[in-house]
């Protein structure tokens, strides 16, 4: 009887160990996949950030303006920009984009 109990105990330990090992493998595979996805996204982020910084530099913007738009672009002062507000009753209001001392 004692031998049977020991055999059952060892058998149970083998099955339990095997199950833990399999679940650990699955978790490690998921972790690896997630790390790879993060690595790819970080590389894409760095490329996009570099592109953004390069394309949005003042020198580049001036070059693009001269190259593509010539005289089509006009300069505005921010204080002259207005915004349109539509309320819930579909009424339109035009306000300054930036708050002025008079509107405060």
N, C-alpha and C positions, 0 to 999 in steps of 0.2 A: 504494500500500500504506500509505503514511504517512497519507493522508487517511482511509482506512478505520479505522485504529487510533485516530486522533483522534476520528472519529465514534463509534466504539464506546466510547471513554473518556467522551466527553460524554454519550452515551446512558446509560451506566452511572451517571454522576454525577447525571443527572436522576432516574433511577429511585430511586437511593439517597436523594437529597434529598427526594423525594416520600414515600418510606417513613418517613423520620425525621420529617417534618412530620406525617404521619398519626398516628404513634405518640405524638408530643408532644401532639397535640390530644386523644387519648384519655386520656393521663395528666393533662392539665390539666382535663378534664371530670371525671375521678375525684376529683381534688383539690378541685375546686369542690363536688362532691356531698358529700364527706366534711366539708368546712368548713361547709356548710349544715346537715348532720346534727349536727355539734358545736354550732353556734349554737343550733339548736332544743333540743338536750339541755341546754345551759347555761341557756337561758330557763326550761325546765321545772324544772331544779334550783333556780334562784333562786326560782321561785314556790313550790315545795314547801318550801324552806328557810324562806321568809317565813311560809308557812302553819304550819309546825311551830313556829317561834319564837312566833308569835302564839297558837296554840292551846295550847301547853304552858307559857305563862307562868303563874306562880303565881296571879296575879289571875284569869286566865281559867279555870284549873282550879277555883278556888274558886267562881266563878260557875256553871260547868257542874255542879259537885257540888250546889250549892244548887238549881239550876234543874231538873236531871234526876233526882237521886238522893235529895234531901232527907235522910232518916235511914237510908238503906240502906247507907251506907259507914261503916266503922269504921276507927279509926286503930290501927296496930300499930307497935311499936318493932321495928327491924330485928333486934335481938338475940333477939327472940322468934320469928322466922321460922325454920322448919325446912325441910329438903330430904329427899326420899326417894331413896335410892340402891338400884338393883337390880343385883346382881352377875350373873355369867355363869351361876350355878346358880339364878337366879330367887329369891334370898333378898333380903328387904327390910331396909334399914337406914335409920334416921331420925337425921340429924345436924343440927347447927346450920348455918344458912346462912352465917353469918360465923364464922371461926375464933375461938375464945376462948382465953384464957391457959391454961385447964385442958386444952384439946385439943391444944395445941402440944407 
